[in-house]
Every structure is written in structure tokens, then in C-alpha cells.
Amino acid sequence: MIEKQDVAIRPNSLNQYIGTLKPGQLITIASRPGMGKTSLALNMAIQSCEQANLPILIFSLEMDEAEVLKRLISSLSKVDSRKIRIKDLNLEDTTNLAQATSKIKSMPIHIFDDPKISSMDIYEISKRVKQNEEIGLIVVDYIQLLAGNENPDIGHRVRVSSLYRNLKSMAKKLNCPIIALSQLDIAYEPGTNKKLTVSERPMTACLRDTADSDVILILHRDDYYNHDSKVPGIAEVNIYKNRGGETGILNLRWVGSYLGFEDLDEKN
């Protein structure tokens, strides 16, 4: 059995804030749709596999397995996802894709794309995997889509809060980190500032639901909404909660072509 180890993450500037992925840790990545939370989680999954070579369990309730694999391969190969989609590849692209595909296939990455899966299902599947080997990381994309085992009459916020509590308990029992993605479907008025402010009442309510998380990251990209953005290609990461560490605002480069995040001083 491979010995469990903490996993350093990239971009390095994010790692300097939240440190390594640790067993028993629950990390929430939250944003409105389209900000890149799935991409960030999949980047972390690849890094975990590269360093620890332990099974990664990805529970994708929105995308099917084929789409998740395409994203993993594009991210690892750094080949433009649009070129992959329309099959407009040069020799270098083809070589990089072949190498990335081979590497992904050799990694112990398990993708479950049942849209009706529940937190209890996730726990039972994970327990079966753990019988043979320690688990490196679990990714849940995304928590609001999880089927609940709770009373159907309870409110949405109570249900989501209960799911977070279940995931935190699961992380401890399975002795592995869990990354839970959270979709912030908070309405905004056209022409207003699209950036989510944590002091606003709807945002405060959403964040209360994630109270069992050890780390909460909130993503925002201005250029997603504004074509004339003054900060094109920049993703703002609000380290809203960081148990045992510092909180703050971090800017990263968003490389939409291959769905990745980089440090601002990192060369492509």
C-alpha cells in the first residue's frame, strides 16, 4: 500500500495560501457558472495523481465521463480545447495530446457520472475503493446537484448544509481530502457589478451553508461578463476561509484555451 502524503497544489501562489491538500480536509470552490471551478478542481486532481499516485474519485453530476476526460487531457496537454473539438490539430498538438492521453489512462482516476448519485452513494463507492487502497482525493461537481437522503420537505439551504456536513464527516472517515464545488446561482441585474460581495445578504446565506468546510475559495472573472474588461484573462480567487491559515484575495491567470489557471508570472 502506498503511504499517504500531503499534496502540494499549483498555481504556487494558491499553494502558498492554503498549503497542501490534507487527509480529512473539506475544500469548497464556489462561483457563479462559467468561472472555472471545475477546471481548478480537475487541475488539483491531476496534481494529486502525479504526486501521490493514489486513486482519485471524481463524481461529476453535470458532465459525462467523456467530457471530464476531454478536460483532463486538454489541461494536461495544454492543447486548445477548441482545436480538439473541431479536430484542427498540428503535429505538435497531436503529439502532446497522445502523451497526455496515455498519461491520463495510466493514472488511477475514476469518474462517476450518475446524475442521480447521493452523498450516501459516494460514501459507499469510496469505502469499496478504500478496501484495496488509500484514496488520494475525492471531487464532487457540484454539491447542489447531489440527491439527498434527507426529508424532502426540508428547505434547500438546510439540505445543502446537511450535505456539507456529510462530506466533512466522509473526509474524516475516509482519511482523504474532498473538494466540493458549489454553484452560486445568485441573480444579478444587467448593467450592475457582477462581482459577488460576501457582505451581500444572498451571498452571506450561501456561505453559511458551507460552514463545515476547512477552506472556501470564491472565483470571479470579470472578462466573462465584460468584453472590454480592464483585467482580461485574470481570475480573482477570494480565499474566504482558510482554517489555520491566512485569508485574502489572489489574482491568477485564466488560460481559457486549455481550461487552466497559472501564476501571473508563470510563462506559458
C-alpha positions as CSV (number, residue, x, y, z in Angstrom):
1,M,0.0,0.0,0.0
2,I,1.3,3.5,-0.9
3,E,1.9,5.7,2.1
4,K,-0.5,8.7,2.3
5,Q,1.1,12.1,1.8
6,D,0.1,15.7,1.7
7,V,-0.2,17.1,-1.9
8,A,1.2,20.4,-3.0
9,I,-1.0,22.2,-5.5
10,R,-0.5,24.6,-8.3
11,P,-0.6,27.5,-9.0
12,N,2.2,28.1,-6.5
13,S,0.7,31.3,-5.2
14,L,-2.5,29.5,-4.2
15,N,-0.4,26.8,-2.5
16,Q,1.3,29.5,-0.5
17,Y,-2.1,30.5,0.9
18,I,-3.9,27.2,1.6
19,G,-0.9,24.8,1.7
20,T,-1.1,21.2,0.8
21,L,-4.2,19.0,0.3
22,K,-4.5,17.1,3.6
23,P,-6.4,14.0,4.6
24,G,-9.8,14.8,6.3
25,Q,-9.9,18.3,4.7
26,L,-13.0,19.7,3.0
27,I,-12.4,22.3,0.4
28,T,-15.2,24.3,-1.3
29,I,-14.7,26.0,-4.6
30,A,-17.7,28.3,-5.2
31,S,-18.7,30.6,-8.0
32,R,-21.4,31.5,-10.4
33,P,-21.5,29.3,-13.6
34,G,-18.6,29.7,-16.0
35,M,-15.9,31.0,-13.7
36,G,-13.7,27.8,-13.9
37,K,-14.3,26.0,-10.7
38,T,-14.5,22.6,-12.4
39,S,-11.2,23.3,-14.2
40,L,-9.5,24.3,-10.9
41,A,-10.7,21.1,-9.2
42,L,-9.6,18.9,-12.1
43,N,-6.2,20.6,-12.1
44,M,-5.8,19.7,-8.5
45,A,-6.9,16.1,-9.2
46,I,-4.1,15.7,-11.8
47,Q,-1.6,17.2,-9.4
48,S,-2.7,14.8,-6.7
49,C,-2.3,11.8,-9.0
50,E,1.1,13.0,-10.2
51,Q,2.5,13.3,-6.7
52,A,0.8,10.6,-4.7
53,N,-0.3,8.1,-7.3
54,L,-3.4,7.2,-5.2
55,P,-6.9,6.8,-6.6
56,I,-8.8,10.0,-7.5
57,L,-12.6,9.7,-7.4
58,I,-14.4,12.3,-9.5
59,F,-18.2,12.4,-9.0
60,S,-19.5,14.5,-11.9
61,L,-23.2,15.2,-11.7
62,E,-23.3,17.7,-14.6
63,M,-20.8,16.5,-17.2
64,D,-20.5,12.9,-18.5
65,E,-17.3,10.9,-18.3
66,A,-16.2,11.7,-21.8
67,E,-16.4,15.4,-21.3
68,V,-14.4,15.2,-18.0
69,L,-11.7,13.2,-19.7
70,K,-11.5,15.7,-22.6
71,R,-11.0,18.5,-20.0
72,L,-8.3,16.5,-18.1
73,I,-6.4,15.8,-21.4
74,S,-6.7,19.4,-22.6
75,S,-5.4,20.7,-19.3
76,L,-2.5,18.2,-19.1
77,S,-1.5,18.6,-22.8
78,K,-2.1,22.4,-22.9
79,V,-3.7,22.0,-26.3
80,D,-6.5,24.4,-27.1
81,S,-9.8,22.6,-26.2
82,R,-11.5,24.3,-29.3
83,K,-8.9,22.8,-31.6
84,I,-9.5,19.4,-30.0
85,R,-13.3,19.8,-30.5
86,I,-13.1,20.7,-34.2
87,K,-10.1,18.4,-34.8
88,D,-7.8,21.2,-36.1
89,L,-4.5,19.9,-34.8
90,N,-1.0,20.2,-36.0
91,L,1.8,17.7,-35.4
92,E,2.9,19.2,-32.1
93,D,-0.7,19.2,-30.9
94,T,-1.2,15.6,-31.9
95,T,2.0,14.5,-30.1
96,N,1.1,16.4,-26.9
97,L,-2.4,15.0,-26.9
98,A,-1.2,11.4,-27.4
99,Q,1.2,11.8,-24.5
100,A,-1.4,13.4,-22.2
101,T,-4.0,10.7,-23.1
102,S,-1.5,8.0,-22.4
103,K,-0.6,9.6,-19.0
104,I,-4.3,10.1,-18.0
105,K,-5.1,6.4,-18.9
106,S,-2.2,5.3,-16.6
107,M,-3.4,7.4,-13.7
108,P,-5.8,5.8,-11.1
109,I,-8.6,8.3,-11.9
110,H,-12.1,7.0,-11.6
111,I,-15.0,9.1,-13.0
112,F,-18.6,8.5,-11.9
113,D,-21.2,10.5,-13.9
114,D,-24.5,9.3,-12.5
115,P,-26.6,12.5,-12.2
116,K,-28.8,10.9,-9.5
117,I,-26.0,10.0,-7.1
118,S,-26.4,10.8,-3.4
119,S,-23.8,11.6,-0.7
120,M,-24.5,8.1,0.7
121,D,-23.7,6.6,-2.7
122,I,-20.5,8.5,-2.8
123,Y,-19.5,7.2,0.6
124,E,-20.4,3.5,-0.2
125,I,-18.4,3.7,-3.5
126,S,-15.4,5.3,-1.8
127,K,-15.5,2.7,1.0
128,R,-15.2,-0.1,-1.6
129,V,-12.2,1.6,-3.2
130,K,-10.6,2.2,0.2
131,Q,-10.8,-1.5,1.0
132,N,-8.0,-2.0,-1.6
133,E,-6.0,1.2,-1.4
134,E,-6.0,4.6,0.3
135,I,-7.8,7.3,-1.6
136,G,-5.9,10.4,-2.8
137,L,-8.7,12.8,-3.4
138,I,-12.5,13.0,-4.0
139,V,-14.1,15.7,-6.2
140,V,-17.8,16.4,-6.1
141,D,-19.1,18.5,-9.0
142,Y,-21.3,20.0,-7.8
143,I,-22.9,19.7,-4.4
144,Q,-26.3,21.3,-5.2
145,L,-27.0,18.5,-7.7
146,L,-26.5,15.7,-5.2
147,A,-29.6,13.7,-4.5
148,G,-30.5,13.9,-0.8
149,N,-31.3,11.2,1.6
150,E,-33.0,13.7,3.8
151,N,-36.6,14.5,4.4
152,P,-37.8,16.0,1.0
153,D,-39.8,18.6,3.0
154,I,-36.8,20.4,4.4
155,G,-35.7,23.6,2.8
156,H,-32.9,23.9,0.1
157,R,-30.4,25.6,2.4
158,V,-30.9,23.1,5.2
159,R,-30.4,20.3,2.7
160,V,-27.2,21.8,1.3
161,S,-25.8,22.5,4.8
162,S,-26.6,18.8,5.7
163,L,-24.7,17.6,2.5
164,Y,-21.7,19.6,3.5
165,R,-21.8,18.1,7.0
166,N,-21.9,14.7,5.4
167,L,-19.0,15.4,3.2
168,K,-16.8,16.7,6.1
169,S,-17.6,13.5,8.1
170,M,-16.8,11.4,5.0
171,A,-13.4,13.2,4.5
172,K,-12.5,12.2,8.1
173,K,-13.7,8.6,7.9
174,L,-12.0,8.0,4.6
175,N,-8.9,9.9,5.6
176,C,-8.7,11.9,2.4
177,P,-9.3,15.4,1.2
178,I,-12.6,16.2,-0.6
179,I,-13.1,19.1,-3.0
180,A,-16.8,20.1,-3.2
181,L,-17.8,22.5,-5.9
182,S,-20.7,24.9,-5.2
183,Q,-22.8,26.7,-7.8
184,L,-23.8,30.2,-6.7
185,D,-26.9,30.9,-8.6
186,I,-27.3,34.4,-7.2
187,A,-29.2,36.7,-9.6
188,Y,-27.8,40.0,-10.7
189,E,-29.2,43.0,-12.5
190,P,-27.9,43.8,-16.0
191,G,-25.6,46.8,-16.0
192,T,-24.6,46.3,-12.4
193,N,-21.4,45.0,-10.9
194,K,-21.3,41.2,-11.5
195,K,-18.8,40.6,-8.8
196,L,-20.2,38.7,-5.8
197,T,-19.7,40.6,-2.5
198,V,-19.5,38.4,0.6
199,S,-21.3,41.0,2.7
200,E,-24.4,40.9,0.5
201,R,-27.3,39.0,2.1
202,P,-27.8,36.3,-0.6
203,M,-24.0,35.6,-0.6
204,T,-23.8,35.5,3.2
205,A,-26.7,33.0,3.3
206,C,-24.9,30.7,0.7
207,L,-21.6,30.8,2.6
208,R,-23.3,29.9,5.9
209,D,-24.3,26.6,4.2
210,T,-20.6,25.8,3.7
211,A,-19.7,26.3,7.3
212,D,-18.2,22.7,7.6
213,S,-15.6,23.5,5.0
214,D,-12.0,24.0,6.1
215,V,-11.2,26.1,3.0
216,I,-13.6,28.2,0.9
217,L,-12.4,29.6,-2.4
218,I,-14.7,32.0,-4.3
219,L,-13.8,32.5,-8.0
220,H,-14.7,35.6,-10.2
221,R,-13.6,36.5,-13.8
222,D,-14.6,40.0,-14.9
223,D,-14.0,39.3,-18.6
224,Y,-16.6,36.6,-18.5
225,Y,-19.2,39.4,-18.3
226,N,-17.4,42.4,-19.8
227,H,-15.8,42.1,-23.2
228,D,-14.0,45.4,-22.6
229,S,-12.7,44.3,-19.2
230,K,-9.8,46.1,-17.7
231,V,-8.4,42.8,-16.4
232,P,-8.8,40.3,-19.3
233,G,-7.6,36.8,-18.6
234,I,-7.5,37.4,-14.8
235,A,-9.3,35.2,-12.3
236,E,-9.8,36.6,-8.8
237,V,-9.7,34.0,-6.1
238,N,-11.1,35.1,-2.8
239,I,-9.7,32.8,0.0
240,Y,-12.7,33.5,2.1
241,K,-12.0,30.8,4.7
242,N,-8.7,29.1,5.4
243,R,-8.7,27.1,8.7
244,G,-5.3,27.6,10.3
245,G,-4.0,30.0,7.6
246,E,-4.4,33.4,6.1
247,T,-7.4,34.7,4.0
248,G,-7.1,37.2,1.3
249,I,-7.6,38.0,-2.5
250,L,-5.3,36.3,-5.1
251,N,-5.2,37.0,-8.8
252,L,-4.4,34.2,-11.2
253,R,-4.1,34.0,-15.0
254,W,-7.0,32.1,-16.6
255,V,-6.0,30.3,-19.7
256,G,-9.3,29.5,-21.3
257,S,-7.8,27.7,-24.3
258,Y,-6.9,24.7,-22.2
259,L,-9.0,25.5,-19.1
260,G,-6.2,26.1,-16.7
261,F,-5.1,28.5,-14.0
262,E,-1.5,29.8,-13.7
263,D,0.5,32.2,-11.6
264,L,0.7,35.7,-13.2
265,D,4.5,35.4,-13.5
266,E,4.3,31.9,-15.0
267,K,5.5,31.6,-18.6
268,N,3.1,29.7,-21.0
